[in-house]
């Protein structure tokens, strides 16, 4: 759903840029409370993983493909504020290096793909985990539902922006129907990827999943007709899987990201994604502009002057993962260090497996 330059007029793009900048500023402050020495490098990895999986367009229907947006996944794994930053880092790398998503439309893309998806997904996720049984499976189920809803929510957000500042005269009803319809289907793929990833991390290190924190209920006992908290039981030894070093988790995630971007991406669907398809079918792209970074050595996810398509795309993917993990980790370590320098109160909420 990367919006190119020319779809949305300059005033609306500027306004969304202000919204995006404000949201990023708020997220930088909020992320200080979410990040610690373990999760700061994990957040950089999440950004790189999202970059890698976004290269894997999957077919949906009628010659259309879709790809992960990542807001739900990032929010559940590392927290909503950090999640906004993760997706924003990915969008910035894609726009500057790979000519994917317009530079003047960067505010539009951050608002749609980072802010809307993260806020909608995490709000729904928190609501679901409060009513579902407090188990690991419930976290996975809530992740699926949250991711599913977040994608058509982003499609609606784009439709609203188009209604305000679209550069072509196209029926708003047709745009809304087409955008939401195709992105509901894409949302199913998003939900599957998100649930599988969250479930895999929970199985190995549940304490690293932000959305799984604090979900255990205290046991109540009835004493003289009143309910009181039962004495805390001795914690059971963690299973071997749960004791896996977070460094091993990070290394495994990085290897998976490199394989997805460097090898599996070659087999991704070549069909246009949901927004591209709707734009072509309904004339939204009539005033699309050439990307300012169209001459980038990595434009369109290929390395310039490398003729072999498989090698060119694979190298571009590996470079993208590397740059994103370095940039993301640097940002999150800086945020974490700022928290330490400010000597802000630490979060004493215990991390428990569910």
C-alpha positions as CSV (number, residue, x, y, z in Angstrom):
1,X,0.0,0.0,0.0
2,X,2.9,2.3,-0.7
3,X,1.4,5.5,-2.0
4,X,3.5,7.1,-4.8
5,X,4.0,10.8,-5.4
6,X,1.1,12.4,-7.3
7,X,-1.9,10.4,-5.8
8,X,-2.5,13.0,-3.1
9,X,-2.1,16.7,-3.5
10,X,0.6,18.8,-1.8
11,X,-1.5,20.4,1.0
12,X,-2.9,17.1,2.1
13,X,0.5,15.4,1.8
14,X,2.0,18.2,3.9
15,X,-0.7,17.9,6.5
16,X,-0.2,14.1,6.8
17,X,3.5,14.9,7.1
18,X,2.8,17.0,10.1
19,X,0.7,14.3,11.6
20,X,3.4,11.7,11.0
21,X,6.1,13.9,12.5
22,X,4.0,14.5,15.6
23,X,3.2,10.8,15.9
24,X,6.9,9.8,15.5
25,X,7.9,12.4,18.2
26,X,5.3,11.0,20.6
27,X,6.4,7.5,19.8
28,X,10.1,8.4,20.5
29,X,9.0,9.4,24.0
30,X,6.7,6.4,24.5
31,X,9.3,3.9,23.3
32,X,11.5,4.9,26.2
33,X,9.1,3.1,28.5
34,X,8.8,0.0,26.2
35,X,12.5,-0.7,25.5
36,X,15.1,-2.3,27.7
37,X,18.5,-3.9,27.1
38,X,16.8,-7.0,25.6
39,X,14.1,-5.5,23.5
40,X,16.1,-2.6,21.9
41,X,18.0,-4.9,19.6
42,X,14.8,-7.0,19.1
43,X,13.0,-3.8,17.8
44,X,15.7,-3.3,15.2
45,X,15.3,-6.9,14.1
46,X,11.5,-6.5,13.9
47,X,12.0,-3.6,11.5
48,X,14.4,-5.7,9.4
49,X,11.9,-8.6,9.4
50,X,9.1,-6.4,8.3
51,X,11.2,-5.1,5.5
52,X,12.0,-8.6,4.4
53,X,8.5,-9.9,4.5
54,X,7.2,-6.9,2.6
55,X,9.2,-8.1,-0.3
56,X,7.1,-11.3,-0.4
57,X,4.0,-10.3,-2.3
58,X,1.4,-13.1,-2.1
59,X,-1.5,-13.5,-4.6
60,X,-5.0,-12.7,-3.5
61,X,-7.5,-12.5,-6.3
62,X,-8.1,-11.2,-9.9
63,X,-4.5,-10.6,-10.7
64,X,-3.8,-8.8,-7.4
65,X,-1.2,-9.4,-4.8
66,X,-0.7,-8.2,-1.2
67,X,2.1,-7.9,1.3
68,X,2.6,-7.5,5.0
69,X,2.1,-4.0,6.4
70,X,3.6,-4.9,9.7
71,X,1.9,-2.5,12.1
72,X,0.1,-5.2,14.1
73,X,3.2,-7.5,14.2
74,X,5.5,-4.7,15.5
75,X,3.0,-3.4,18.1
76,X,2.4,-6.8,19.6
77,X,6.1,-7.8,19.6
78,X,7.7,-4.6,20.9
79,X,4.9,-2.3,21.9
80,X,2.7,0.3,20.1
81,X,5.1,3.3,20.3
82,X,8.1,1.2,19.2
83,X,5.9,-0.4,16.6
84,X,5.2,3.0,15.0
85,X,8.9,3.7,14.9
86,X,9.7,0.2,13.4
87,X,7.4,0.6,10.4
88,X,8.5,4.3,10.0
89,X,12.1,3.2,9.7
90,X,11.1,0.6,7.1
91,X,9.1,3.1,5.1
92,X,12.0,5.6,5.2
93,X,14.5,3.0,4.0
94,X,12.2,1.9,1.2
95,X,11.5,5.4,0.0
96,X,15.1,6.7,0.0
97,X,16.9,3.6,-1.2
98,X,14.4,1.5,-3.2
99,X,12.1,4.2,-4.7
100,X,9.1,2.5,-3.1
101,X,6.6,4.9,-1.8
102,X,6.8,8.6,-2.8
103,X,9.1,11.0,-0.8
104,X,6.5,13.7,-0.9
105,X,4.0,11.0,0.2
106,X,6.1,9.8,3.1
107,X,3.7,11.4,5.6
108,X,0.8,9.7,3.9
109,X,2.5,6.3,4.0
110,X,3.6,6.7,7.7
111,X,0.1,7.7,8.6
112,X,-1.5,4.8,6.8
113,X,0.9,2.0,7.3
114,X,2.6,2.9,10.6
115,X,0.2,4.9,12.7
116,X,-3.3,3.6,11.6
117,X,-2.3,0.0,11.5
118,X,-0.5,0.1,14.8
119,X,-3.1,2.0,16.7
120,X,-6.1,0.0,15.4
121,X,-4.3,-3.3,15.8
122,X,-3.0,-2.8,19.3
123,X,-6.3,-1.3,20.6
124,X,-8.2,-4.4,19.3
125,X,-5.5,-6.8,20.5
126,X,-5.6,-5.4,24.1
127,X,-9.4,-5.6,24.1
128,X,-9.4,-9.2,23.0
129,X,-6.7,-10.4,25.5
130,X,-8.8,-8.9,28.3
131,X,-11.8,-11.1,27.5
132,X,-10.1,-14.2,26.2
133,X,-8.6,-16.9,28.4
134,X,-5.2,-15.9,29.6
135,X,-3.2,-18.3,27.6
136,X,-0.5,-18.2,24.9
137,X,-3.0,-19.4,22.4
138,X,-5.2,-16.5,23.1
139,X,-2.4,-14.1,22.4
140,X,-1.9,-15.7,19.0
141,X,-5.7,-15.6,18.3
142,X,-5.9,-11.9,19.3
143,X,-2.9,-11.2,17.1
144,X,-4.6,-12.8,14.1
145,X,-7.8,-10.7,14.6
146,X,-5.9,-7.5,15.2
147,X,-3.8,-7.9,12.1
148,X,-6.8,-8.8,10.0
149,X,-8.7,-5.6,10.9
150,X,-5.7,-3.3,10.7
151,X,-5.3,-3.7,6.9
152,X,-8.8,-2.6,5.8
153,X,-8.5,0.1,8.4
154,X,-5.4,1.5,6.6
155,X,-7.4,1.2,3.3
156,X,-10.2,3.3,4.8
157,X,-7.6,5.9,5.9
158,X,-6.2,6.1,2.4
159,X,-9.7,6.6,1.1
160,X,-10.3,9.4,3.5
161,X,-7.1,11.1,2.4
162,X,-8.0,10.6,-1.2
163,X,-11.5,12.2,-0.5
164,X,-9.7,15.2,1.0
165,X,-6.8,15.6,-1.5
166,X,-7.1,13.2,-4.4
167,X,-5.6,14.5,-7.6
168,X,-8.0,12.8,-9.9
169,X,-11.8,12.9,-10.2
170,X,-12.9,9.4,-9.3
171,X,-16.0,8.3,-7.5
172,X,-15.3,8.1,-3.8
173,X,-17.7,5.2,-3.4
174,X,-15.9,3.1,-6.0
175,X,-12.5,3.9,-4.4
176,X,-13.7,2.9,-1.0
177,X,-15.4,-0.3,-2.2
178,X,-12.4,-1.4,-4.2
179,X,-9.8,-0.5,-1.6
180,X,-11.6,-2.2,1.4
181,X,-12.7,-5.2,-0.7
182,X,-9.2,-6.2,-1.8
183,X,-7.5,-5.2,1.5
184,X,-9.9,-7.5,3.5
185,X,-8.4,-10.3,1.4
186,X,-4.8,-9.0,2.0
187,X,-5.7,-8.7,5.7
188,X,-6.1,-12.5,5.8
189,X,-2.5,-12.9,4.7
190,X,-1.3,-10.3,7.1
191,X,-3.2,-12.1,9.9
192,X,-1.6,-15.4,9.1
193,X,1.9,-14.0,9.0
194,X,1.4,-12.1,12.2
195,X,-0.1,-14.9,14.1
196,X,2.6,-17.4,13.0
197,X,5.4,-15.0,13.9
198,X,4.0,-14.0,17.3
199,X,3.3,-17.7,18.1
200,X,6.8,-18.7,17.2
201,X,8.4,-16.0,19.4
202,X,6.0,-16.9,22.3
203,X,7.0,-20.5,22.0
204,X,10.7,-19.7,22.5
205,X,10.8,-16.5,24.6
206,X,7.4,-15.4,25.8
207,X,9.0,-12.7,27.9
208,X,10.2,-10.9,24.7
209,X,6.6,-10.4,23.4
210,X,5.3,-7.1,24.7
211,X,1.7,-8.0,24.1
212,X,2.0,-11.1,26.3
213,X,3.2,-9.2,29.4
214,X,1.1,-9.0,32.6
215,X,-1.6,-11.4,31.4
216,X,-1.5,-13.8,34.4
217,X,-4.3,-13.5,37.0
218,X,-3.6,-13.6,40.7
219,X,-5.2,-16.6,42.4
220,X,-8.0,-15.6,44.7
221,X,-9.0,-17.5,47.9
222,X,-12.2,-16.9,49.9
223,X,-11.4,-16.2,53.6
224,X,-14.2,-15.5,56.0
225,X,-16.5,-14.7,53.1
226,X,-14.0,-12.3,51.4
227,X,-11.8,-12.9,48.3
228,X,-8.1,-12.3,49.0
229,X,-5.0,-12.8,47.0
230,X,-3.4,-16.2,47.5
231,X,0.2,-16.3,48.5
232,X,2.5,-16.2,45.5
233,X,3.6,-19.6,44.4
234,X,7.2,-20.4,43.7
235,X,7.8,-20.0,40.0
236,X,8.2,-23.1,38.0
237,X,11.5,-23.6,36.2
238,X,11.2,-22.3,32.7
239,X,11.2,-24.9,29.9
240,X,14.4,-25.2,28.0
241,X,12.9,-23.4,25.0
242,X,12.0,-20.4,27.2
243,X,15.6,-20.1,28.4
244,X,16.9,-19.6,24.9
245,X,19.3,-16.7,24.8
246,X,17.8,-13.5,23.4
247,X,21.0,-13.3,21.3
248,X,20.1,-16.6,19.7
249,X,16.6,-15.4,19.0
250,X,18.0,-12.3,17.4
251,X,20.5,-14.3,15.3
252,X,17.8,-16.7,14.2
253,X,15.5,-13.8,13.2
254,X,18.2,-12.1,11.3
255,X,19.1,-15.2,9.3
256,X,15.4,-15.8,8.6
257,X,15.1,-12.2,7.4
258,X,18.1,-12.5,5.1
259,X,16.8,-15.7,3.6
260,X,13.4,-14.3,3.0
261,X,14.7,-11.1,1.4
262,X,17.7,-12.7,-0.4
263,X,16.2,-15.9,-1.7
264,X,12.4,-16.4,-1.1
265,X,11.6,-12.9,-2.5
266,X,12.5,-14.1,-6.0
267,X,9.3,-16.3,-5.9
268,X,7.0,-13.5,-4.8
269,X,4.0,-12.7,-6.9
270,X,4.6,-10.2,-9.7
271,X,1.0,-9.0,-9.7
272,X,0.4,-5.4,-8.7
273,X,-0.5,-5.0,-5.0
274,X,-4.0,-3.9,-3.8
275,X,-3.4,-0.1,-4.2
276,X,-1.7,-0.4,-7.5
277,X,-4.5,-2.5,-8.9
278,X,-7.2,-0.2,-7.7
279,X,-5.3,2.8,-8.9
280,X,-4.9,1.3,-12.4
281,X,-8.5,0.1,-12.6
282,X,-10.1,3.4,-11.5
283,X,-7.7,6.0,-12.8
284,X,-6.3,7.1,-9.5
285,X,-2.8,7.0,-11.0
286,X,-3.4,9.4,-13.9
287,X,-1.2,12.1,-12.2
288,X,1.3,9.8,-10.6
289,X,4.8,11.3,-10.6
290,X,8.2,9.6,-11.2
291,X,9.9,8.9,-7.9
292,X,12.7,11.3,-7.0
293,X,15.0,8.3,-6.3
294,X,14.1,6.5,-9.5
295,X,17.8,6.5,-10.4
296,X,18.9,4.9,-7.1
297,X,21.3,2.0,-7.5
298,X,18.7,-0.1,-5.6
299,X,15.5,1.2,-7.2
300,X,12.7,-1.3,-7.6
301,X,14.5,-3.8,-5.4
302,X,17.3,-4.6,-7.8
303,X,21.0,-3.8,-7.9
304,X,21.9,-1.5,-10.8
305,X,24.1,-3.1,-13.5
306,X,23.6,-6.6,-12.2
307,X,21.8,-8.3,-15.1
308,X,20.8,-11.6,-13.4
309,X,17.4,-10.9,-12.0
310,X,17.7,-13.5,-9.2
311,X,21.0,-12.2,-8.1
312,X,20.0,-8.6,-8.4
313,X,16.9,-8.9,-6.4
314,X,18.6,-11.1,-3.8
315,X,21.5,-8.7,-3.3
316,X,19.0,-5.8,-3.0
317,X,17.0,-7.7,-0.4
318,X,20.1,-8.5,1.7
319,X,21.3,-4.9,1.5
320,X,17.9,-3.7,2.6
321,X,17.8,-6.0,5.6
322,X,21.3,-5.0,6.6
323,X,20.7,-1.3,6.3
324,X,17.3,-1.5,8.1
325,X,18.6,-3.6,11.0
326,X,21.5,-1.2,11.5
327,X,19.4,1.9,11.2
328,X,16.6,0.5,13.4
329,X,18.9,-0.8,16.1
330,X,20.7,2.5,16.2
331,X,17.5,4.4,16.7
332,X,16.2,2.1,19.4
333,X,19.5,2.0,21.3
334,X,19.6,5.8,21.2
335,X,16.1,5.9,22.6
336,X,17.0,3.4,25.3
337,X,20.1,5.3,26.2
338,X,18.1,8.6,26.4
339,X,15.8,6.9,28.9
340,X,18.8,5.9,31.0
341,X,20.3,9.4,30.8
342,X,17.1,11.0,31.8
343,X,16.9,8.6,34.8
344,X,13.3,8.0,34.3
345,X,11.5,5.5,36.5
346,X,11.8,2.0,35.2
347,X,8.7,-0.2,34.6
348,X,8.5,-2.6,37.5
349,X,5.8,-4.7,35.9
350,X,6.9,-8.3,36.0
351,X,7.2,-10.1,32.7
352,X,5.4,-13.4,32.8
353,X,4.7,-16.2,30.3
354,X,1.1,-16.9,29.5
